[in-house]
Amino acid sequence: MAARKTAVRKAAPKCETCGGKGETTETVRVGTRKGRETTDRQTALCSDCWGTGLAH
């Protein structure tokens, strides 16, 4: 009897938007009407992969 071969799982590709980190950085906006951009940055959950870091 021949030996069984095990299936090799391929690694899922990384998300291109966040680079596989699961987070992106966004500029902080201030003001209600014009939304002036400041020099501050904040991290946000990647909307493409929802924080997993893997492309779907």
C-alpha positions as CSV (number, residue, x, y, z in Angstrom):
1,M,0.0,0.0,0.0
2,A,1.3,3.5,-0.9
3,A,1.9,6.1,1.8
4,R,-0.7,8.9,2.0
5,K,0.3,12.3,0.9
6,T,-0.7,15.2,3.2
7,A,-2.2,18.3,1.6
8,V,-0.1,21.4,2.0
9,R,-2.0,24.5,2.8
10,K,-1.0,27.6,0.9
11,A,-0.6,30.7,3.0
12,A,-3.3,33.3,2.4
13,P,-2.1,36.4,0.7
14,K,-1.6,39.6,2.8
15,C,-4.0,42.5,2.5
16,E,-2.6,45.1,0.1
17,T,-4.3,48.0,1.8
18,C,-2.7,47.6,5.3
19,G,0.3,45.4,4.3
20,G,-0.9,42.5,6.5
21,K,-1.0,44.6,9.7
22,G,-4.7,44.9,10.1
23,E,-4.6,48.6,10.8
24,T,-4.3,51.7,8.8
25,T,-3.5,55.3,9.8
26,E,-5.8,58.2,9.1
27,T,-5.4,61.9,9.3
28,V,-7.3,63.6,12.1
29,R,-9.8,66.2,10.9
30,V,-11.0,69.2,13.0
31,G,-14.0,71.4,12.3
32,T,-17.6,70.7,11.3
33,R,-17.9,72.4,8.0
34,K,-14.5,72.4,6.3
35,G,-12.8,69.5,8.1
36,R,-9.3,71.0,8.4
37,E,-6.6,68.4,8.5
38,T,-4.1,68.4,11.3
39,T,-0.6,66.9,11.6
40,D,-1.9,64.3,14.0
41,R,-2.6,60.7,12.9
42,Q,-4.7,57.9,14.4
43,T,-4.9,54.2,13.7
44,A,-8.0,52.6,12.4
45,L,-9.2,49.1,11.6
46,C,-8.6,48.2,8.0
47,S,-11.9,48.2,6.2
48,D,-10.8,45.7,3.5
49,C,-9.7,42.8,5.8
50,W,-11.4,43.8,9.0
51,G,-8.2,43.6,11.1
52,T,-7.2,40.1,10.0
53,G,-4.4,41.2,7.7
54,L,-5.4,38.6,5.1
55,A,-6.9,39.3,1.7
56,H,-10.3,37.8,1.0
